[in-house]
Amino acid sequence: AAFAASLSGAHAQAGGEIVVGAIFPMSGSTAQTGVDARHAIETALAIVNETADLDLPLAKGAGLTGLGGKKIKVVYADHQGDPQKGRAEAERLITQDKVSAVIGCYHSSVSATVSQTCERYGVPLMCADSSSPSLNKRGLKFFFRASAHDEMFSAAMFDLMDSLRKQGQKIETLALFHEDTIFGTDSSNVQTKLAAARGYKIVADVKYRANSPSLTSEVQQLKAGGADVLMPSSYTTDSILLVRTMSELGYKPKAIVAQAAGFSEKALYDAVGDHLEGVITRGSFSLDLAAKRPMVGKVNDLFKARAGKDLNDNTSRQFTAMITLADAINRAGATDGEKIRAALAATDVPGDKTIMPWKRIKFDETGQNNDCDPVLLQYVGKKFVTIFPESAAIAKTLWPMKG
C-alpha cells in the first residue's frame, strides 16, 4: 500500500501540482532508510516549491517556473525490500497516481525491477541511491543515476589501500563479506576483479543470506581466513549483527573498509559504534565540504531540522536526486515522460551548484553520471572525517583501526 494517501493524477494536475512517485523501504529491516529518504526528499521539495537563498537549481524562485510556478507533490510507496513489491508499486503509481517520474529505490534489487516497469511505460526513473554497476548496463532509455556505482566506489577503496601500501603499511590479504541480492553480488564481483588487478589476495569470500538470524558460521569463516582487511557489503541489520558477532567471537581484522549501506547509517553506530573506531566506508558526501562550501552546512541544517540527524551517504544522494529530477521537469516544461527524459539527458549541473564533492552532474548514454568522484570516510571520535582522496581529506588515515 502507498505510504501516504493516494492522490489521483487528474486531481493533482487540476490542483496545480506535478506528481512524482517515490518508492523506498518504509517497513521491514531497512525501514529507517526509507523514513530518512522521505526527510531528504521533503527537504529538497521545500527548497524547490518555496524560495531559498541557496545556490541550487530552482532554489531562488517558488515552484517550477517552466510550468507556471506549479509545485511538485511526491506520493510515497513502500517496497518492503521486495523487488516484486517494488514492481507492483511502480505500476500502481504510474497507472493510478499518474506520476510524471519515479525516484527510488535504495535496494539495487528493487531498482532493477522498478526501472523495467518505468521503461515499459516511458516514465523516467531517477535512481537516487542504488549502487549496483549492472543497473545502467541494460540498454534502458528512462534510467538515470547521478551518483557513483560500486565499480567507482570500490576503485576508490583500492586506491586508498594502494596509497597506504606505498606508505609502508602491510596490506596483502582481503576478506569479502556480502549479502546475496544484486547489491552484494555485484559488489563482490567488482572487488574480486580489482583485487586481482591490484595484487591483493582474497583469503575469504563469504556470501550470506540477507536478514539472516545468525552470522556465527560466516564470521568463523572470516576469522579463519585471517585477512588484513574485511570488506563488507551489507545493509543495516546485517551490519549490526556482523559487528556483534565479530565481537563475540573475538574477530578483529586490521581494518574494515565497507561498501557503505549499513555502514553509513546512524543506527549501526548507535548500536555498536564502540566496536567501530577507525572503520572506513565509501561515500558520495562529506559534511567536511561545508567549510569550503557553506551551502552544504545550510542544507544539512534544513535536513537535520526534519530528521534529527546529519545528512549521510544515502540521504545526500536522495536529496541531490530529487533536486536534479525537479530541475529536469522544470526544463522540460511538461509532464510528458519523453520530454522529461530528454531534459534529464541534457542535464549539465556544475558540482558547486550541488551539495556533493562532484565535478558535475551530466549523464552519459546509459544514464550514468561519471563525474561523481567518491570519497572515503573514517569513523573517529564518534563522527566521520574525510580521509580520501587527498584533495578532499581533512585527516590522515588511522590504520590499523582501534575499534
C-alpha positions in Angstrom: 0.0 0.0 0.0 1.1 3.6 -0.5 2.9 5.1 2.4 1.0 8.3 2.0 -2.6 8.8 1.0 -3.0 8.2 -2.7 -3.7 11.2 -4.9 -5.2 10.8 -8.4 -3.2 12.2 -11.3 -6.2 14.2 -12.5 -6.8 15.8 -9.2 -3.1 16.5 -8.9 -2.9 18.3 -12.2 -6.0 20.2 -11.6 -4.6 21.4 -8.3 -1.6 22.8 -10.0 0.8 20.1 -8.8 3.2 17.8 -10.6 3.1 14.3 -9.2 6.3 12.3 -8.6 6.3 8.8 -7.2 8.9 7.8 -4.5 9.5 4.0 -3.9 11.5 3.2 -0.8 11.5 0.7 2.1 9.1 2.1 4.6 8.7 -1.1 6.6 10.9 -4.1 7.2 14.6 -4.3 8.2 15.6 -1.2 6.3 12.6 0.9 7.2 14.7 3.7 8.8 16.4 4.2 5.4 13.0 4.9 3.9 12.0 7.2 6.7 15.2 9.2 6.2 14.8 9.2 2.4 11.4 10.9 2.9 13.1 13.5 5.0 15.7 14.1 2.3 13.1 14.4 -0.4 10.9 16.7 1.6 13.9 18.9 2.3 14.5 19.1 -1.4 10.8 19.8 -2.1 10.8 22.7 0.4 13.6 24.3 -1.5 12.0 23.7 -4.9 8.5 24.6 -4.0 9.3 27.7 -1.9 12.2 30.2 -2.1 15.5 29.6 -0.5 18.8 31.6 -0.5 20.8 28.7 -1.8 22.9 28.2 -4.9 20.9 25.2 -6.1 18.8 24.7 -9.2 15.2 26.1 -8.6 16.0 27.5 -5.1 15.6 31.1 -5.9 12.0 31.0 -7.2 8.9 29.3 -5.8 7.8 26.3 -7.7 8.6 25.2 -11.3 8.9 28.4 -13.4 8.9 26.3 -16.6 5.5 25.1 -15.6 3.9 28.3 -14.5 5.0 28.0 -10.9 3.4 24.6 -10.2 4.7 22.7 -7.2 5.9 19.1 -7.0 3.9 16.6 -4.9 5.5 13.3 -4.0 3.5 10.2 -3.4 5.3 7.6 -1.4 5.1 3.8 -1.8 6.6 1.1 0.4 8.5 -1.7 -1.4 9.5 -3.5 1.9 12.8 -4.6 0.4 11.0 -6.9 -2.1 11.7 -6.5 -5.8 8.3 -7.8 -6.8 6.5 -5.5 -4.4 8.6 -2.6 -5.9 7.5 -3.6 -9.4 3.8 -3.6 -8.3 4.1 -0.3 -6.6 5.7 1.3 -9.6 2.9 0.1 -11.8 0.3 1.4 -9.4 2.0 4.8 -9.1 2.2 5.1 -12.9 -1.3 3.8 -13.8 -3.3 5.1 -10.9 -1.5 8.1 -9.5 -0.4 9.2 -12.9 3.1 10.1 -11.7 5.3 12.0 -14.2 8.5 10.4 -12.9 9.7 8.0 -10.2 12.5 8.3 -7.7 14.0 5.4 -5.6 14.7 2.8 -4.5 17.7 2.2 -2.2 17.9 -1.6 -2.7 19.5 -2.3 -6.1 17.4 -5.4 -6.5 14.3 -3.3 -6.3 15.7 -0.6 -8.6 16.2 -3.4 -11.2 12.5 -4.3 -11.3 11.2 -0.8 -10.9 13.4 0.5 -13.8 12.0 -2.2 -16.1 8.4 -1.1 -15.3 9.3 2.6 -15.8 10.9 1.7 -19.1 7.8 -0.1 -20.3 5.6 2.9 -19.5 8.0 5.5 -20.7 8.3 7.1 -17.3 11.8 8.3 -16.1 13.3 6.7 -13.0 15.8 8.8 -11.1 17.9 6.2 -9.3 18.8 8.0 -6.1 20.9 5.7 -4.2 21.2 2.1 -5.7 24.8 1.4 -6.5 24.8 -1.9 -8.4 27.0 -1.3 -11.5 24.8 -3.5 -13.7 21.7 -1.2 -13.4 22.8 1.2 -16.1 24.1 -1.6 -18.4 20.7 -2.9 -19.6 20.1 -0.5 -22.5 17.3 1.4 -20.7 16.4 4.9 -22.0 14.5 6.1 -19.0 17.0 5.2 -16.2 19.2 7.9 -14.7 21.7 7.8 -11.8 23.5 10.9 -10.7 25.7 9.2 -8.1 28.5 6.6 -8.3 28.1 2.9 -8.7 30.1 0.2 -6.9 32.8 -0.1 -9.6 33.7 3.5 -8.9 33.3 3.2 -5.1 35.4 0.0 -5.0 38.1 1.5 -7.1 38.4 4.4 -4.6 38.8 1.8 -1.8 41.6 0.1 -3.6 43.2 3.4 -4.5 43.4 4.1 -0.7 44.9 0.7 0.1 47.4 1.2 -2.7 48.4 4.6 -1.2 48.8 3.1 2.3 50.9 0.3 0.9 53.2 2.8 -0.7 53.5 4.5 2.7 54.7 1.2 4.2 51.5 -0.5 5.5 51.4 -4.2 5.1 48.1 -4.9 3.3 48.2 -8.2 1.4 45.0 -10.2 2.1 41.3 -9.4 1.9 38.1 -10.9 3.1 34.9 -10.2 1.2 31.6 -10.4 3.1 28.4 -9.8 1.0 24.7 -10.3 1.1 23.0 -12.4 -1.6 21.0 -9.8 -3.6 22.3 -7.9 -6.6 23.9 -5.2 -4.4 26.2 -7.7 -2.5 26.8 -9.9 -5.5 27.8 -7.1 -7.9 30.0 -5.5 -5.2 31.8 -8.8 -4.6 32.3 -9.4 -8.3 33.8 -5.9 -8.8 36.1 -6.3 -5.7 37.3 -9.7 -6.8 38.4 -8.2 -10.2 40.1 -5.2 -8.6 41.9 -7.4 -6.1 43.4 -9.5 -8.9 44.3 -6.4 -10.9 45.9 -4.6 -7.9 47.8 -7.6 -6.4 45.8 -8.4 -3.3 44.9 -12.0 -2.3 41.3 -12.8 -1.3 41.5 -15.4 1.5 37.8 -15.5 2.3 34.8 -14.8 0.1 31.7 -15.2 2.3 28.2 -14.8 0.8 25.3 -14.9 3.3 21.5 -14.6 3.1 20.2 -11.1 3.6 18.5 -10.6 7.0 20.0 -13.8 8.4 19.1 -14.5 12.1 22.7 -15.7 12.7 26.1 -15.0 11.2 28.2 -17.1 13.5 29.4 -19.6 10.9 30.1 -16.8 8.4 32.2 -14.9 10.9 34.0 -18.1 11.9 35.0 -18.4 8.2 36.2 -14.8 8.2 38.2 -15.3 11.3 39.8 -18.5 10.0 40.8 -16.6 6.8 42.8 -14.0 8.9 42.7 -11.3 6.3 44.3 -7.9 6.8 41.1 -6.1 5.6 37.5 -7.0 5.8 35.3 -5.6 3.0 31.6 -5.9 3.9 28.6 -5.2 1.5 25.7 -5.3 3.9 22.5 -3.5 4.8 21.9 -2.1 8.3 20.5 -5.1 10.4 23.1 -7.4 8.8 25.9 -4.9 9.6 24.8 -4.7 13.2 24.7 -8.5 13.6 28.1 -8.8 11.8 29.8 -6.4 14.2 28.2 -8.0 17.3 29.2 -11.5 16.1 32.7 -10.4 15.4 32.9 -9.0 19.0 31.5 -12.3 20.5 34.0 -14.4 18.5 37.0 -12.2 19.0 37.5 -11.5 15.3 39.3 -8.3 14.7 40.9 -7.5 11.3 43.4 -4.7 10.9 40.7 -2.7 9.1 37.2 -2.7 7.9 36.6 -1.0 4.5 32.9 -1.0 3.9 30.7 -0.6 0.8 28.6 1.9 2.8 24.9 0.7 3.0 24.6 -0.2 6.7 28.0 1.3 7.4 26.6 4.7 6.5 23.7 4.5 8.9 23.4 6.2 12.3 21.6 3.1 13.6 24.7 1.0 13.2 26.9 3.4 15.3 24.2 3.9 17.9 24.1 0.1 18.3 27.7 -1.0 18.1 29.8 2.2 17.5 32.1 1.4 20.4 33.5 -1.5 18.3 33.9 0.6 15.1 36.5 3.3 16.0 38.5 3.6 12.7 36.1 1.8 10.4 36.3 3.2 6.8 33.4 3.4 4.5 33.0 4.8 1.0 30.6 7.7 0.4 29.3 10.3 -2.0 29.1 13.1 0.5 31.3 14.7 3.1 30.0 17.2 5.7 33.6 18.5 5.8 32.8 20.2 2.5 30.7 22.8 4.4 34.0 24.5 5.4 34.7 25.3 1.7 31.0 25.5 0.6 28.8 27.0 3.3 25.6 26.0 1.4 26.4 22.3 2.4 26.0 23.3 6.0 22.8 25.2 5.4 21.2 22.3 3.6 22.4 19.9 6.3 20.7 22.2 8.9 17.4 22.1 6.9 17.6 18.3 6.8 18.6 17.9 10.4 15.6 20.0 11.5 13.4 17.3 9.9 15.3 14.1 10.6 17.2 14.9 13.8 20.5 13.7 12.3 23.0 14.9 9.7 23.0 14.1 6.0 24.8 10.9 5.2 25.9 9.0 2.1 22.3 7.8 1.4 20.3 11.0 2.3 22.7 13.3 0.4 22.2 11.3 -2.7 18.4 11.2 -2.3 18.3 15.0 -1.8 20.5 15.6 -4.8 18.5 13.2 -7.0 15.2 15.0 -6.1 16.7 18.4 -6.9 18.1 17.0 -10.2 14.8 15.5 -11.2 12.9 18.6 -10.3 15.3 20.7 -12.4 14.8 18.4 -15.4 11.0 18.5 -15.1 11.2 22.3 -15.0 13.4 22.5 -18.1 11.1 20.0 -19.9 8.2 22.4 -19.2 5.9 19.4 -19.4 4.8 16.3 -17.5 5.3 14.0 -20.6 7.8 11.2 -19.9 9.7 11.6 -23.1 10.2 15.3 -22.6 11.4 14.8 -19.1 13.7 12.0 -20.3 15.2 14.4 -22.9 15.7 17.1 -20.3 17.4 14.7 -18.0 19.7 13.6 -20.8 20.6 17.3 -21.4 21.4 17.9 -17.7 24.8 19.6 -17.0 25.0 21.0 -13.5 28.4 22.2 -12.1 29.5 20.5 -8.9 29.5 23.7 -6.9 25.7 24.0 -7.6 25.2 20.8 -5.6 26.0 19.7 -2.0 28.2 17.0 -3.3 32.0 16.9 -3.8 31.5 16.1 -7.5 32.7 17.7 -10.7 29.2 17.9 -12.2 26.0 16.1 -12.9 25.9 15.0 -16.6 24.5 11.7 -17.8 26.1 9.5 -20.4 24.2 7.5 -23.0 23.5 4.8 -20.3 22.0 7.3 -17.9 25.1 7.2 -15.6 26.9 10.3 -14.2 30.6 9.7 -14.5 31.7 12.9 -12.8 30.7 11.9 -9.2 34.0 11.1 -7.6 33.6 9.1 -4.4 35.1 10.0 -1.0 36.3 7.7 1.8 35.3 8.4 5.3 36.6 7.2 8.6 34.7 6.9 11.9 36.9 8.7 14.5 35.7 10.1 17.8 32.0 9.4 17.1 32.0 11.2 13.8 33.0 10.7 10.2 36.1 12.5 8.7 37.1 12.5 5.1 40.4 10.7 4.5 40.5 10.2 0.8 41.1 11.4 -1.9 43.9 13.8 -0.7 42.1 16.7 -2.4 39.1 16.3 0.0 40.9 14.8 3.0 40.9 16.7 6.3 42.6 13.9 8.3 45.2 11.2 7.8 44.0 7.6 7.8 44.1 5.8 11.1 45.5 2.3 10.4 45.0 -0.2 11.8 41.6 0.6 13.2 41.1 0.7 17.0 37.5 -0.5 17.3 
